[in-house]
Structure formats: C-alpha cells, structure tokens
Amino acid sequence: MTEAAPFEGEDLESTDESVNYSVFATFGVNTDSDYAEVAAADEAVKSLEQFEGVLAEIRDEGVEVRGIYDLTLGSFADPAVCLWLRGPVADDLQWAYRQLLRVFSRYFATAPVSADLTVELTELEPEAGAWISFVDAFGTTEGGSGRHAEPNFQPVEAADEVEDEDDEELGDEDAAAVVSLHSRVGVGIDAFTIVAEADEPQWLLGDPSEPFGDSIAVAGTPLTGRWINSSEVFEVLR
C-alpha cells in the first residue's frame, strides 16, 4: 500500500466529481417454515408497491439502480437477490441501502447478506448486461500495488470462431462479456469486486481478473444471476 499524505480535511464541494461508487446489496431467501408458505395475492401486491415506491424514491435522489438480479442458481447458502446501486455520493448510497433494508425486512421478511461500498475503477457500458457474475478479488505483490495501480482494462474477448456451422452462435464475434473492476472502500489489504456482464450466460466463462494483469487475483466463488424486473423480486424471495 502506498504511503498516504496526512489528512487535513477536505471541502466537500471540491470532491472529484469523476469518482463513482457502487454497492452490490444482496439478500437471502427466508427459510422459516411458517413464512415460506405461499403468500396471499394482496400481500404480494402490497410488498411490490412498497418496493417500487422505494426504488422511485432513491432514483429521485440521484441513485442509479443499474440492475436487480436473481441469484438463485447458486448454492443454497448464497444470497438470492442482488441490487446494484451506483452514484457519485457515498452518503446517498448508504441512505438508499437503509431504505431497501426497511422494505426487505418488513415486507419480504428477509435479511441482508452483504453490501460492500466500492469505488469504480473502470468505466461501465451504458446498458447493463442481461446476466451478471461477480467475485471477490485481492491485490497481489506482482505487477503493481493493488488498487493504487493503473488497471489495464480490456473487455473479455469473445470465444474463437467455431468452424462447425452448427456452432456458429458460439463463435459470434459480437458476443462477449464486459468486465469492470471495483475497489472496496476501507483500510487493510487491497480488496476488489470484479464484475462481468453479458447478454448470454455462456459468455461468463474464464478468469475475470485476466484483463487487469498479475496485480489482482480472484478469491472465492462467483455469484451469477439474471437481470429481473422489480415485480419478480417477491417471487424469488417468497
């Protein structure tokens, strides 16, 4: 970790406007036997109204909801839903997360799993991919000094063209995953979240840290999911 200059305070109005933050807020399925029963129709409608109301509220405050994802294809212990929140002000993201916590706790009766605040180190595509896969990563001693090194960002290349005409779809030159790097806020070891987005799950393959050289290594099991609309969240969690 590079040596830091003494902190002398900072005028909030002079904050670098180019900084953008992301929070990957994940929630798990409630496994309580009494609560796991099929919900009544009016309960689902009320929960959805509250959820969409909070989404509208946080968007009005300048927080972007890049995507809501169904992660249920993971192991039973993994989170089931992820909301990707973005914005230039960390305080706003924390406030937005608290509003979501209130709705998920009261109307979905589910507990949060994780919500790491990160700084975006690479640019994102304007439109979110239909599928997402994200994984923890840590800085290594090779090729630089973790989050303080300039990332060598390149989109993950599409698979090589397949000569067999029956497999032409797998060799589509326009099909690829776009990878972004996010540095977790906080002191300690250099910790990251690597995110891959793609229109098809078949492109979410391989080592996502490869575009960033040897300074970053993946640690842990990725979470992968499909983009869903707000009305599907109740179904996923209940």
Phi, psi and chi 1 to 4 in degrees:
 res  aa     phi    psi   chi1   chi2   chi3   chi4
   1 MET       -  133.0 -171.8  169.2 -176.6      -
   2 THR   -71.0  157.3   58.4      -      -      -
   3 GLU   -70.5  134.5 -177.4  177.7   -5.7      -
   4 ALA   -97.4  144.0      -      -      -      -
   5 ALA   -73.9  153.6      -      -      -      -
   6 PRO   -58.4  138.7  -21.4   31.4      -      -
   7 PHE   -82.8  122.7  178.3   71.9      -      -
   8 GLU  -118.4   15.9  -61.5  178.3   -5.7      -
   9 GLY    88.8  160.4      -      -      -      -
  10 GLU  -147.3  135.6 -179.6 -179.4   16.2      -
  11 ASP   -73.7  121.3 -177.0   -5.7      -      -
  12 LEU   -60.3  -29.1  -68.1  178.5      -      -
  13 GLU   -71.8  -17.4  -65.9 -177.3   -3.3      -
  14 SER   -96.5    6.3   66.0      -      -      -
  15 THR   -60.4  139.4  -59.0      -      -      -
  16 ASP   -61.7  114.4 -175.0   -3.7      -      -
  17 GLU   -71.2  -11.6  -65.5 -177.6   -4.5      -
  18 SER   -78.0  -13.6   65.0      -      -      -
  19 VAL   -72.4  134.0  173.2      -      -      -
  20 ASN  -132.7  141.4 -149.7   58.0      -      -
  21 TYR  -110.8  153.9  -63.4   94.2      -      -
  22 SER  -131.1  144.3  -82.5      -      -      -
  23 VAL  -126.8  128.8  170.2      -      -      -
  24 PHE  -104.4   94.0  -56.8   92.3      -      -
  25 ALA   -91.0  118.7      -      -      -      -
  26 THR  -115.5  147.4   59.5      -      -      -
  27 PHE  -135.4  147.9  -61.3   85.7      -      -
  28 GLY  -106.1  165.0      -      -      -      -
  29 VAL   -75.3  137.6  173.7      -      -      -
  30 ASN   -78.5  119.7 -170.0  -53.9      -      -
  31 THR   -99.4    6.5   57.1      -      -      -
  32 ASP   -60.3  128.6 -176.9  -89.4      -      -
  33 SER   -62.3  -35.6   59.0      -      -      -
  34 ASP   -70.9  -34.7  -66.1  -26.5      -      -
  35 TYR   -85.1  -19.1 -166.1   80.4      -      -
  36 ALA   -76.4   -3.4      -      -      -      -
  37 GLU   -65.8  156.1  -63.5  177.5   -0.5      -
  38 VAL   -59.9  129.6  177.2      -      -      -
  39 ALA   -77.6  150.9      -      -      -      -
  40 ALA   -70.0  155.2      -      -      -      -
  41 ALA   -60.2  -41.4      -      -      -      -
  42 ASP   -67.9  -29.7   58.4  -17.5      -      -
  43 GLU   -67.4  -41.1 -176.8 -177.6   -4.8      -
  44 ALA   -64.5  -42.7      -      -      -      -
  45 VAL   -63.4  -44.7  170.2      -      -      -
  46 LYS   -63.5  -42.9 -176.4  176.9 -178.9  179.5
  47 SER   -63.2  -42.6  -61.0      -      -      -
  48 LEU   -65.1  -40.6  179.1   57.7      -      -
  49 GLU   -61.8  -42.2  -71.1  175.9  -12.2      -
  50 GLN   -66.1  -42.8  -67.2  -66.1  -35.9      -
  51 PHE   -64.0  -48.2 -179.1   48.0      -      -
  52 GLU   -67.0  -30.2  -68.3 -175.4  -23.3      -
  53 GLY   -64.8  -41.5      -      -      -      -
  54 VAL   -67.9  -40.2  166.6      -      -      -
  55 LEU   -59.2  -43.7  -68.7  178.9      -      -
  56 ALA   -64.2  -38.8      -      -      -      -
  57 GLU   -64.7  -45.3 -178.1 -178.3    2.4      -
  58 ILE   -73.7  -30.5   63.8  179.3      -      -
  59 ARG   -66.7  -37.1  -76.3  168.6  173.6  147.2
  60 ASP   -63.4  -24.9  -72.2  -17.4      -      -
  61 GLU   -89.8    7.4  -67.1  -62.1  -36.9      -
  62 GLY    92.1    9.8      -      -      -      -
  63 VAL   -92.9  126.4  174.1      -      -      -
  64 GLU   -88.7  132.1  174.4 -168.9  -11.8      -
  65 VAL   -99.2   96.2 -178.4      -      -      -
  66 ARG   -66.8  -34.5 -178.5  168.4  174.2   87.1
  67 GLY  -171.9  155.3      -      -      -      -
  68 ILE  -118.6  131.7  -54.1  171.6      -      -
  69 TYR  -129.3  139.5  -56.6   92.1      -      -
  70 ASP   -90.5  112.8  176.6   -4.3      -      -
  71 LEU  -104.3   17.8  -53.8  177.8      -      -
  72 THR   -69.8   -7.1   51.1      -      -      -
  73 LEU   -77.6   -5.1  -74.3  178.2      -      -
  74 GLY   -78.2 -169.4      -      -      -      -
  75 SER   -70.7  165.4   68.2      -      -      -
  76 PHE   -61.2  -30.0 -173.7   74.2      -      -
  77 ALA   -82.1   -9.4      -      -      -      -
  78 ASP   -78.8  160.6  -73.9  -23.0      -      -
  79 PRO   -64.9  157.6   22.2  -32.7      -      -
  80 ALA  -104.1  -25.9      -      -      -      -
  81 VAL  -135.4  140.9  167.4      -      -      -
  82 CYS  -127.7  134.2  172.3      -      -      -
  83 LEU  -113.0  125.1  -77.9   82.4      -      -
  84 TRP   -97.8  110.1 -176.8   -9.5      -      -
  85 LEU  -103.7  141.6  -50.6  178.0      -      -
  86 ARG  -137.1  152.7  -58.8 -178.7   65.5 -133.2
  87 GLY   173.3  163.1      -      -      -      -
  88 PRO   -83.4   -9.2   30.3  -34.5      -      -
  89 VAL  -121.9  117.4 -178.0      -      -      -
  90 ALA   -62.6  -36.6      -      -      -      -
  91 ASP   -59.3  -39.4  -64.4   24.0      -      -
  92 ASP   -65.1  -38.1  -68.5  -15.1      -      -
  93 LEU   -67.6  -38.4  -68.7  178.4      -      -
  94 GLN   -64.7  -42.6 -173.2  176.6   50.3      -
  95 TRP   -61.8  -44.6  167.6   82.2      -      -
  96 ALA   -61.7  -39.6      -      -      -      -
  97 TYR   -64.5  -37.8  179.1   62.8      -      -
  98 ARG   -63.7  -37.3  -68.9 -158.4  -52.6  -92.0
  99 GLN   -64.9  -40.3  -52.2  -46.9  -55.3      -
 100 LEU   -66.0  -39.4  -69.2  168.9      -      -
 101 LEU   -58.0  -42.5  -81.6  176.9      -      -
 102 ARG   -60.9  -45.2  174.7  175.1   55.8   81.5
 103 VAL   -69.0  -45.7  170.5      -      -      -
 104 PHE   -65.8  -35.6  -84.1   83.1      -      -
 105 SER   -72.1  -43.6  174.5      -      -      -
 106 ARG   -82.6  -40.5 -179.4  173.3 -179.3  179.9
 107 TYR  -104.4  -19.8  -65.5   96.1      -      -
 108 PHE  -112.5   -8.9  -63.3   98.2      -      -
 109 ALA    48.3   44.6      -      -      -      -
 110 THR  -126.7  153.7 -175.3      -      -      -
 111 ALA  -101.9  151.5      -      -      -      -
 112 PRO   -70.1  153.1   27.9  -35.5      -      -
 113 VAL  -106.5  -48.5  176.9      -      -      -
 114 SER  -159.3  158.6   63.8      -      -      -
 115 ALA  -162.1   76.5      -      -      -      -
 116 ASP   -83.1  133.1  -67.6  -45.5      -      -
 117 LEU   -83.7  128.4  176.8   65.2      -      -
 118 THR  -130.9  155.7   67.1      -      -      -
 119 VAL  -101.6  129.8  175.2      -      -      -
 120 GLU   -76.0  122.3  -62.6  176.6    1.5      -
 121 LEU   -98.1  -13.2  -60.3 -176.7      -      -
 122 THR  -133.3  154.6   50.3      -      -      -
 123 GLU   -74.5  149.9  -65.9 -175.7    2.1      -
 124 LEU  -105.0  155.8  -56.7  177.9      -      -
 125 GLU   -67.3  149.2  -67.7  -68.1  -33.3      -
 126 PRO   -57.7  -38.3  -23.6   33.5      -      -
 127 GLU  -105.8  137.8  -61.8  -66.7  -29.6      -
 128 ALA   -71.6  149.9      -      -      -      -
 129 GLY   -75.0  157.6      -      -      -      -
 130 ALA   -71.0  -22.2      -      -      -      -
 131 TRP  -128.8  150.0  -76.0   79.2      -      -
 132 ILE  -135.3  148.0 -172.2  176.6      -      -
 133 SER  -142.5  127.8 -173.2      -      -      -
 134 PHE  -135.4  150.8   54.8  101.0      -      -
 135 VAL  -149.9  151.3   67.3      -      -      -
 136 ASP   -73.0  150.1  -66.4  -22.0      -      -
 137 ALA  -150.0  159.1      -      -      -      -
 138 PHE  -134.9  152.7  -64.3   93.5      -      -
 139 GLY   -72.7  147.7      -      -      -      -
 140 THR  -114.4  175.8   68.5      -      -      -
 141 THR   -87.3   -1.2   57.3      -      -      -
 142 GLU   -98.4  143.3  -59.2  179.2    8.4      -
 143 GLY    69.3   21.5      -      -      -      -
 144 GLY   134.0 -169.6      -      -      -      -
 145 SER  -123.0   64.5   53.7      -      -      -
 146 GLY    58.4 -130.4      -      -      -      -
 147 ARG   -64.4  -16.6   76.3 -178.7   71.9 -176.4
 148 HIS   -87.4   -4.5  -52.9  -69.5      -      -
 149 ALA   -89.1  151.5      -      -      -      -
 150 GLU   -75.8  118.4  -71.1  -66.5  -31.3      -
 151 PRO   -70.0  139.4   25.0  -32.9      -      -
 152 ASN   -91.5   85.1  175.0   26.6      -      -
 153 PHE   -85.0  125.0  172.6   64.8      -      -
 154 GLN  -142.9  136.7  -65.8  -69.0  -24.3      -
 155 PRO   -59.6  146.4  -19.8   31.4      -      -
 156 VAL   -63.5  131.3  172.6      -      -      -
 157 GLU   -71.3  150.0  -63.1  179.7   -3.6      -
 158 ALA   -70.0  160.1      -      -      -      -
 159 ALA   -63.3  153.6      -      -      -      -
 160 ASP   -61.5  150.3  -65.0  -25.5      -      -
 161 GLU   -63.5  140.3  -68.0 -171.8    8.1      -
 162 VAL  -100.1  130.0 -178.9      -      -      -
 163 GLU   -70.1  -32.1  -65.1 -178.3   -0.8      -
 164 ASP   -65.8  124.0 -170.0  -17.8      -      -
 165 GLU   -61.5  -27.5  -66.0 -178.6   -2.4      -
 166 ASP   -69.1  -18.7  -66.5  -24.5      -      -
 167 ASP  -111.8   25.3  -64.3  -30.6      -      -
 168 GLU   -59.4  -34.2  -74.4 -177.4   -1.7      -
 169 GLU   -61.9  -35.5 -176.0  178.1   -8.4      -
 170 LEU   -70.4  -19.6  -67.5  176.3      -      -
 171 GLY  -101.9   16.8      -      -      -      -
 172 ASP   -60.3  118.2 -174.2   -7.3      -      -
 173 GLU   -66.6  -24.6  -66.6 -178.4   -8.2      -
 174 ASP   -84.2   -8.3  -64.4  -31.5      -      -
 175 ALA   -91.6  124.3      -      -      -      -
 176 ALA  -164.1  163.0      -      -      -      -
 177 ALA   -99.6  141.4      -      -      -      -
 178 VAL  -105.4  127.1  177.0      -      -      -
 179 VAL  -106.7  137.5  178.3      -      -      -
 180 SER  -127.0  152.2   57.9      -      -      -
 181 LEU  -116.1  132.5 -177.9   63.5      -      -
 182 HIS  -130.3  125.1  -52.7 -104.7      -      -
 183 SER   -94.5  127.6  179.1      -      -      -
 184 ARG   -71.9  137.7  -66.8 -173.2 -170.5  173.1
 185 VAL   -79.2  131.4  173.6      -      -      -
 186 GLY   140.9  154.1      -      -      -      -
 187 VAL   -78.6  165.0  -61.4      -      -      -
 188 GLY   116.2 -153.9      -      -      -      -
 189 ILE   -68.8  155.2   61.4  174.0      -      -
 190 ASP   -68.2  113.1  -67.9  -33.2      -      -
 191 ALA  -121.4  141.1      -      -      -      -
 192 PHE  -135.3  163.6  -55.2   89.6      -      -
 193 THR  -121.1  125.7  -62.1      -      -      -
 194 ILE  -103.3  129.9  -59.2  177.8      -      -
 195 VAL  -120.8  131.9 -177.3      -      -      -
 196 ALA  -117.3  132.2      -      -      -      -
 197 GLU  -121.2  141.2  -62.0  177.3   84.3      -
 198 ALA  -154.6  159.9      -      -      -      -
 199 ASP   -82.1  -20.6  -70.1  -26.7      -      -
 200 GLU  -132.6  141.6  -62.3  -68.1  -19.4      -
 201 PRO   -64.0  -23.8   22.4  -33.1      -      -
 202 GLN   -64.9  -15.7   69.1 -162.0   46.8      -
 203 TRP   -92.6   -1.3  -59.3  113.1      -      -
 204 LEU   -93.7   65.3  -62.5  174.5      -      -
 205 LEU  -128.0  155.9  -56.1  173.1      -      -
 206 GLY    90.6 -175.5      -      -      -      -
 207 ASP   -87.0  112.4 -178.1   -0.5      -      -
 208 PRO   -73.1  -12.4   30.1  -36.3      -      -
 209 SER   -82.9   -9.7   68.4      -      -      -
 210 GLU   -55.8  -40.0 -174.8  176.3   -9.4      -
 211 PRO   -63.6  -14.6  -21.8   33.6      -      -
 212 PHE  -104.9   11.6  -49.6  112.5      -      -
 213 GLY    77.5 -157.5      -      -      -      -
 214 ASP   -90.0    0.2  -63.4  -30.6      -      -
 215 SER   -81.8   -8.6   61.5      -      -      -
 216 ILE  -132.6  137.1  -62.9  174.3      -      -
 217 ALA  -130.0  138.3      -      -      -      -
 218 VAL   -71.3  141.1  169.5      -      -      -
 219 ALA  -139.9  116.1      -      -      -      -
 220 GLY   112.0 -178.7      -      -      -      -
 221 THR  -100.6  132.4  -57.6      -      -      -
 222 PRO   -70.8  154.5   26.4  -34.9      -      -
 223 LEU  -106.8  130.7  -65.5  172.7      -      -
 224 THR  -128.3  138.4  -58.5      -      -      -
 225 GLY  -158.1  171.5      -      -      -      -
 226 ARG  -105.4  140.4  173.5 -178.7   60.3   89.1
 227 TRP   -63.5  132.4 -170.7   96.4      -      -
 228 ILE  -131.6  161.5   59.2  175.7      -      -
 229 ASN   -89.3  169.7   57.1   46.8      -      -
 230 SER   -62.1  -29.8   57.5      -      -      -
 231 SER   -69.3  -18.1   63.0      -      -      -
 232 GLU   -85.6  -13.5  -65.9  179.5   80.5      -
 233 VAL   -62.8  -43.2  171.3      -      -      -
 234 PHE   -60.0  -42.3 -171.2   86.8      -      -
 235 GLU   -62.9  -40.6  178.1 -176.5   -6.2      -
 236 VAL   -65.9  -43.2  172.3      -      -      -
 237 LEU   -85.8  -21.1  -67.1  174.4      -      -
 238 ARG  -113.5      -  -67.9  -68.0  -54.2  -86.8
